[in-house]
Amino acid sequence: MSTSQFTCQICGQGYEQKSRLERHVLTSHPKPAPSAADVEKALSRIRFPKSKDEIISYVKSTQEPKIVEEELFNILQNLPERTYRDSAEVAIAIGEIKSGKKVRSAKEVEKTESPSKKGGKKAVTSVISAATLAKALSGIDLPQSKENIIKYVEKNRVKISKDIHQDILKIFKRLPKKGYKDMADIEKELGKILG
């Protein structure tokens, strides 16, 4: 019986060559892509509005470098050149980058999300962002069923504005009835609903 020289720390699979172990880790246990919650956390203390360059400068100078994963930082560097009104707009742009969709220009964002079209302050709070949806789920233990996710969002109303809680609940009620193993699984389905 031979003993493997290199062992995967995640699943225990053994390999004779380090390169095979590295390939195994990359293909079998890839790091999840940054989520809207990661963006919200990384930009939690920044004061908006900010340009792309100002966001990158903030992230570089943050006192908590562990918050910003290297992959998230690389994605932030690929943000379109425009002014972002809040972390939600940053999360939406990152979602567009991750999905491979055409990233909207500043003019396209203004057309679809202009507060003046829906009327003042209420309009600003009625724009449901990926970051807001992630905040509604912050702290949830996964995997969960659709029904349990909805119950959690109903109980988690203190973390989101009262003005949009019902709108957020309606979005989660549109999720397909199935089990959700992780945040990426939920974000994928929410992307289809909001896309």
C-alpha positions in Angstrom: 0.0 0.0 0.0 1.6 3.3 -1.1 1.1 6.6 0.7 0.5 9.7 -1.3 3.0 12.5 -0.8 0.5 15.3 -1.3 -3.0 15.3 0.2 -5.9 17.7 -0.5 -6.8 19.5 2.7 -10.4 19.8 1.6 -11.4 16.2 0.6 -8.4 14.1 1.6 -7.6 12.9 -1.9 -3.9 11.9 -2.2 -1.5 12.7 -5.1 2.1 11.7 -5.9 2.9 15.0 -7.6 2.3 18.5 -6.2 1.1 19.8 -9.7 -1.7 17.2 -9.8 -2.8 18.2 -6.3 -2.8 21.9 -7.4 -4.8 21.0 -10.5 -7.3 19.0 -8.4 -7.8 21.9 -6.0 -8.4 24.4 -8.8 -10.9 22.1 -10.6 -12.7 20.3 -7.8 -12.7 23.1 -5.1 -12.7 26.4 -6.9 -13.0 29.6 -4.8 -16.5 31.1 -5.1 -16.7 34.3 -7.0 -17.2 37.5 -4.9 -20.8 38.0 -4.0 -22.8 41.2 -3.5 -22.4 40.7 0.2 -18.6 40.7 -0.3 -18.9 44.0 -2.1 -21.1 45.5 0.5 -18.6 44.5 3.2 -15.6 45.8 1.4 -17.2 49.2 0.7 -19.2 49.5 4.0 -17.3 52.6 5.2 -17.0 54.4 1.9 -19.0 57.6 1.4 -20.7 57.7 -2.0 -20.9 59.0 -4.7 -17.5 57.9 -5.9 -15.7 57.3 -9.2 -14.1 54.0 -10.1 -10.6 55.4 -9.3 -11.8 56.7 -5.9 -13.3 53.3 -5.1 -10.0 51.5 -6.0 -8.0 54.1 -3.9 -10.3 53.4 -1.0 -10.0 49.7 -1.2 -6.2 49.9 -1.5 -6.0 52.1 1.6 -8.5 50.2 3.7 -7.4 49.3 7.2 -8.8 45.8 6.9 -7.1 44.2 3.9 -8.5 40.7 4.8 -12.0 42.0 3.9 -11.0 42.5 0.2 -10.1 39.3 -1.5 -7.7 39.5 -4.4 -10.3 38.3 -6.8 -12.7 41.1 -5.7 -10.0 43.7 -6.0 -9.2 42.5 -9.6 -12.9 42.7 -10.5 -13.1 46.3 -9.0 -10.3 47.3 -11.4 -12.4 46.2 -14.3 -15.4 48.4 -13.3 -16.5 50.8 -16.0 -15.4 54.4 -15.7 -18.3 56.2 -14.1 -19.6 57.7 -10.8 -21.3 55.2 -8.5 -24.1 56.4 -6.2 -23.8 53.5 -3.8 -22.4 50.1 -3.2 -25.5 48.6 -4.8 -24.5 50.2 -8.1 -21.0 48.7 -7.7 -22.5 45.3 -7.0 -24.7 45.5 -10.1 -21.7 46.4 -12.3 -19.7 43.5 -10.8 -22.6 41.2 -11.4 -22.6 42.3 -15.1 -18.8 41.7 -15.3 -19.1 38.2 -13.7 -22.0 37.2 -15.9 -20.3 38.3 -19.1 -23.1 40.6 -19.9 -22.4 44.0 -21.6 -21.6 46.4 -18.7 -23.9 49.4 -18.9 -22.6 52.9 -19.4 -23.3 55.7 -16.9 -26.1 57.0 -19.3 -27.8 53.6 -19.5 -27.7 53.3 -15.7 -29.2 56.8 -15.3 -32.0 55.9 -17.8 -33.1 52.8 -16.0 -32.5 53.9 -12.4 -33.0 57.6 -12.3 -34.8 58.7 -9.1 -36.5 61.5 -11.0 -38.5 59.1 -13.1 -40.2 57.5 -10.1 -40.2 60.5 -7.8 -37.6 61.6 -5.3 -36.4 59.8 -2.2 -39.0 57.0 -2.5 -37.5 56.1 -5.9 -34.0 55.8 -4.6 -35.1 53.4 -1.9 -37.3 51.4 -4.4 -34.4 50.4 -6.6 -33.7 46.8 -5.5 -30.0 46.1 -5.8 -28.0 42.9 -5.5 -26.4 44.3 -2.4 -29.8 44.9 -0.7 -30.9 41.4 -1.6 -27.6 40.0 -0.1 -28.2 42.1 3.0 -31.7 40.5 3.4 -29.9 37.1 3.5 -26.9 38.1 5.7 -26.4 35.5 8.4 -28.5 32.8 6.8 -27.2 29.2 7.1 -27.2 27.3 3.8 -28.4 25.0 2.3 -32.1 26.1 2.6 -35.4 25.6 0.7 -37.2 28.4 -1.0 -39.8 28.4 1.8 -37.1 28.7 4.5 -35.3 31.5 2.6 -38.6 33.5 2.5 -39.2 32.9 6.2 -35.7 34.2 6.9 -36.1 37.3 4.8 -39.4 38.0 6.6 -37.7 37.8 10.0 -34.6 39.7 8.8 -36.5 42.9 8.1 -34.5 45.0 10.5 -31.4 44.9 8.2 -33.3 46.5 5.3 -35.3 49.6 4.8 -39.0 49.3 5.6 -39.9 51.1 2.4 -38.6 48.2 0.3 -39.0 45.2 2.5 -42.3 44.1 0.8 -40.7 44.5 -2.7 -37.7 42.4 -1.6 -40.1 39.7 -0.3 -41.9 39.6 -3.6 -38.6 39.0 -5.4 -37.7 36.1 -3.2 -41.2 34.6 -3.6 -40.5 34.5 -7.4 -37.5 32.1 -6.8 -38.0 28.6 -8.2 -39.2 26.1 -5.7 -36.0 24.0 -5.0 -33.2 23.7 -2.5 -30.4 26.3 -2.6 -27.0 25.1 -1.5 -25.1 28.4 -1.3 -25.3 32.1 -2.0 -24.0 31.7 -5.5 -27.0 29.4 -6.2 -29.4 32.0 -4.9 -27.7 34.9 -6.7 -27.9 33.0 -10.0 -31.7 32.6 -9.7 -32.1 36.2 -8.5 -30.1 37.3 -11.5 -32.6 35.6 -13.9 -35.5 37.3 -12.1 -34.0 40.8 -12.1 -32.2 40.5 -15.5 
